[in-house]
Amino acid sequence: MEIYQLKTFVAVAAEGNLTRAADRVFTSPPAVSAQLKALEDELGVRLFDRNSRGMSLTSAGQHLLREAQRTIAAAQAMQAAAASIRGEARGAVRMGSVSDPVSLRLGEVFVRLAERHPLVALQLHQGVSVRTMQAVRRGELDCAYVLDVDEQHEGLEVVRLQPSEIVAVLPVEQARQSIPATLAELAQLPWVTTPPDCGLRWHLGQLFEAAGAGFPSGAMADTEGMVRSMVASGIGAGLMRRDQAEDAQRQGQGVIWQGWSGKTWLCWISSPGALKVPAVAAVREAVIDSWV
């Protein structure tokens, strides 16, 4: 068995719910379910009773939970002691984030850090890309995930992780009534916009320029997650990365409009000075390895 399986077991026991447990360990509910099944198969006992209200520990699960917690603590103590002997990276790293943990593969990053550099503590701060980039430049953040179309920024190290497609998402009720046939019709809908320092704003400007329309006024959201919530509430159409848009569509929170898309990149950034700190360099290594 693996330590990450035990951590998942502990998270489900604490939350009583696969979705909340998945958020806690930075992975997806199907991954949590698969890890639990593998652990139960290996142990030969059922750890949870599953019902409409969630998940509750069986008597065997209650007993083994204490063992799991002790095993995790012992493993972490051994890793920390070994890292201290080797004189490895340690300390807190302040990392900006522009999206949800699962889409950034933060679960994998945390696992790699725990295995290789257990004395490094990652502190997450969510914000919009431009503002986050400025915080890295000022030294208020050590590193960050950002969405950006440029490959180079003076004074920053930029690691391109994955190309990302930006799409328009309609409120469900709007899509039921009428789906716009053209960009011009799309531009006439109510829109959820973003602040000037949000990367999605540039793409929204590109969409409206292609439609021959002025930039929309209306409700404003300062994060991609807030755009998704406002679209789901029926306030207006909005832009999202395709992975977020497809997840929203699966959950009945919006409908992707197929007539337009924009391109951007998910990047990891840091300042050259911050990379001289061993803990930040360790985070960079874990991030890159999570995307290879």
PEWO-V599828 format. One record per residue. SS is DSSP state (h for helix, s for strand, l for the rest). OMEGA is omega as a letter, one per 30 degrees, with the letter a starting at -180 (999 if undefined). Layout:
<<SS & OMEGA> <SS & OMEGA>>
This chain:
<<l & a> <l & l> <h & a> <h & l> <h & l> <h & l> <h & l> <h & l> <h & a> <h & a> <h & l> <h & l> <h & a> <h & a> <h & a> <l & a> <l & a> <h & a> <h & l> <h & l> <h & l> <h & l> <h & a> <h & a> <l & l> <l & l> <l & a> <l & l> <h & l> <h & l> <h & l> <h & a> <h & a> <h & l> <h & l> <h & a> <h & l> <h & l> <h & l> <h & l> <h & a> <h & a> <h & a> <l & l> <l & l> <l & a> <l & a> <s & l> <s & a> <s & l> <s & a> <l & a> <l & l> <s & a> <s & l> <s & a> <s & l> <l & l> <h & l> <h & l> <h & l> <h & l> <h & a> <h & l> <h & l> <h & l> <h & l> <h & a> <h & l> <h & a> <h & l> <h & a> <h & l> <h & l> <h & l> <h & l> <h & l> <h & l> <h & l> <h & l> <h & l> <h & l> <h & l> <h & l> <h & a> <h & a> <l & a> <l & a> <l & l> <l & l> <s & a> <s & l> <s & a> <s & a> <s & l> <s & a> <s & a> <l & a> <l & a> <l & a> <l & a> <l & a> <l & l> <l & a> <l & a> <h & l> <h & l> <h & l> <h & a> <h & l> <h & a> <h & l> <h & a> <h & a> <h & a> <h & a> <l & a> <l & l> <l & l> <s & l> <s & a> <s & l> <s & a> <s & l> <s & a> <s & l> <l & l> <l & a> <h & a> <h & l> <h & l> <h & l> <h & l> <h & l> <h & l> <h & l> <h & a> <h & a> <l & l> <l & l> <l & l> <l & a> <s & a> <s & l> <s & l> <s & l> <s & a> <s & l> <l & a> <l & a> <l & a> <l & l> <l & a> <l & l> <l & l> <l & l> <s & a> <s & l> <s & l> <s & a> <s & a> <s & l> <s & a> <s & a> <s & l> <s & a> <s & l> <s & a> <s & a> <s & l> <l & a> <h & a> <h & l> <h & a> <h & l> <h & a> <h & a> <l & l> <l & a> <l & a> <l & a> <l & l> <h & l> <h & l> <h & l> <h & a> <h & a> <l & a> <l & l> <l & a> <s & l> <l & a> <s & l> <l & a> <l & l> <l & a> <l & l> <l & a> <h & a> <h & a> <h & l> <h & l> <h & l> <h & l> <h & l> <h & l> <h & a> <h & l> <h & l> <h & l> <l & a> <l & a> <l & l> <l & a> <l & a> <l & l> <l & l> <l & a> <l & a> <s & l> <l & a> <l & l> <l & l> <h & l> <h & l> <h & l> <h & a> <h & l> <h & a> <h & l> <h & l> <h & l> <l & l> <l & a> <l & l> <l & l> <s & l> <s & l> <s & l> <s & l> <s & a> <h & a> <h & l> <h & a> <h & l> <h & l> <h & l> <h & a> <h & l> <h & a> <l & l> <l & a> <l & a> <l & a> <s & a> <s & l> <s & a> <s & a> <s & a> <s & l> <s & l> <s & a> <s & l> <s & l> <s & l> <s & a> <s & l> <s & a> <s & l> <s & l> <l & l> <l & l> <l & a> <h & a> <h & l> <h & l> <l & a> <h & a> <h & l> <h & l> <h & l> <h & l> <h & l> <h & l> <h & a> <h & l> <h & a> <h & a> <h & l> <h & a> <h & l> <l & 999>>
